[in-house]
Amino acid sequence: MLVLTRKTGEAIKIGDDIEITVISSSGDQVKLGINAPKHVDIHRKEVYLNIQEENESASVGVADVFNLIRKP
């Protein structure tokens, strides 16, 4: 894990397309601004994990997805 120290208004770059800026900090909270292309999904980690869990539970019991698609 890379650990960086940034002040309010300072940013980091991830690749050429993603920039994360520290908007403010107060106590134990930090407000971040994220600029990224529209095709990049951005979620809080707990939301991302919930999405993954829902996707896994939706696919339970489907042994062979291709058998569900009827061939003409």
C-alpha positions in Angstrom: 0.0 0.0 0.0 1.3 3.4 -0.9 0.7 6.0 1.9 0.8 9.7 0.9 0.3 12.9 3.0 -1.6 15.6 1.3 -3.0 19.0 2.5 -6.3 20.5 1.6 -6.3 21.5 -2.1 -3.5 19.1 -3.0 -4.0 16.2 -5.3 -2.7 12.8 -6.5 -2.8 11.4 -10.0 -3.6 7.8 -10.8 -2.4 7.1 -14.3 -3.2 9.8 -16.9 -7.0 10.0 -16.3 -7.7 10.0 -12.6 -7.1 12.8 -10.1 -8.0 12.7 -6.4 -8.0 16.0 -4.6 -8.3 16.6 -0.8 -11.3 19.0 -0.5 -11.3 19.3 3.3 -10.5 17.4 6.5 -12.2 17.7 9.9 -11.5 15.4 12.8 -11.3 11.9 11.5 -13.1 12.6 8.2 -11.5 13.6 4.9 -13.6 14.9 1.9 -12.1 13.9 -1.4 -12.9 15.0 -5.0 -12.4 12.5 -7.7 -12.0 13.4 -11.4 -12.2 10.3 -13.6 -13.5 9.3 -17.0 -17.2 8.4 -17.1 -16.5 4.8 -17.9 -14.6 4.3 -14.6 -16.9 3.1 -11.8 -16.3 4.8 -8.4 -17.9 3.4 -5.3 -17.2 3.5 -1.6 -15.7 0.2 -0.6 -18.7 -1.0 1.4 -21.0 -0.3 -1.6 -18.6 -2.1 -3.9 -18.5 -5.1 -1.7 -22.3 -5.1 -1.4 -22.5 -5.0 -5.2 -20.1 -8.0 -5.5 -22.1 -9.9 -2.9 -25.4 -9.2 -4.7 -23.9 -10.4 -8.0 -22.6 -13.6 -6.4 -26.0 -14.4 -4.8 -27.8 -13.7 -8.1 -25.7 -16.3 -9.9 -26.1 -19.0 -7.3 -27.8 -22.1 -8.8 -26.9 -21.1 -12.4 -24.6 -23.9 -13.3 -24.4 -23.2 -17.1 -25.6 -19.8 -18.2 -25.4 -20.7 -21.9 -28.0 -23.4 -21.4 -30.5 -20.7 -20.4 -30.1 -19.1 -23.8 -32.3 -20.8 -26.3 -30.8 -21.5 -29.7 -33.1 -21.1 -32.8 
